[in-house]
Amino acid sequence: MQQADGDLAPGERTLRVFEIASNTGDVDLTNKIQITSRDEIGQLARSFDHMIGRLREALALVERRTTPR
C-alpha cells in the first residue's frame, strides 16, 4: 500500500497519486493507495484505487480462462 496523503501538501499529494497511476500504466497492479483525505485529491486517489482493483480482477479472469487445464 502506498501513502498518497497524510502529512503531504495538496500539490505533493497530487504528484504522489500521479506517480502511482503512472506505475500502474507500466502494468504494476499491486499498488493500493492509502487514502484518508476527503477532498478532490482523495476522490481522485479512490478512483484510481478502484480502477486498479477492477483491472486486477479482469486480469485474473483472463488468466483463469486462458490457463491450460
Secondary structure, DSSP 4 states (H G I P E B T S, - for coil): -EE-SSSS-HHHHHHHHHHHHHHHHTT-TT--EE----SHHHHHHHHHHHHHHHHHHHHHHHHHHHS--
